[in-house]
């Protein structure tokens, strides 16, 4: 009787190698986007500094 009305055991989630590789690719993509954003911000900051120095007449 208990077999009919009892809770069935849940199977543990199975993470495949494919799932792991997809996760790894997505993490790499996100890290690359962050790195690219930092580089672009640094480049823009340097350009702005160069413009300011040119306006002030300091061509060093």
N, C-alpha and C positions, 0 to 999 in steps of 0.2 A: 504494500500500500504506500509505503514511503517513497518508492521509486516513481510513482505516478505524480505525486503532489510535491515532492521535494524540489529544491532548486538544482538546476543543472550546473555543473562546474564550468566556469568560464575558462576558455583556453587562453594561455598566455600569448601576448602579442609576439609575433615573429617578425623580427627585423632582418630582412635579407641583405645580402651583399650589395644588391642593386640599390636598395633604399639607402644604405650607408654611403654609397658612391654619389648618389644624387644629393644627399645632404652635404657631403664634402664639396661638391661642385658649387652648390648654392652659397656655402660659407666662403669659398674662395672668391666668388663673384662679389659678395658683399664687401669683403676686405679690399678687393680691387677698386670698387666704387668709392670707398672711404679714402683710400690712398690717392685716387685720382682727384677727389674733391679737395683734399689737403694740398696737393700739388698746384691745382688751379688757384686756390686761395693765396698760396704763397707767391705764385707768379703774378697775380693781380696786385698783391701788396708791393712787390718789387717794381712793377710798372708804375704804380702810383708814386712811389718814392722817387723813381727816376724822373717822372714828370715834374715833381715838386723841385727837385734839385736843378733841373733845366730852367724852370721858371725863376729860381733864385740866382741863376747865373753860375752855379757851381758845376763846371764840366770836369769832374775828376774821374 
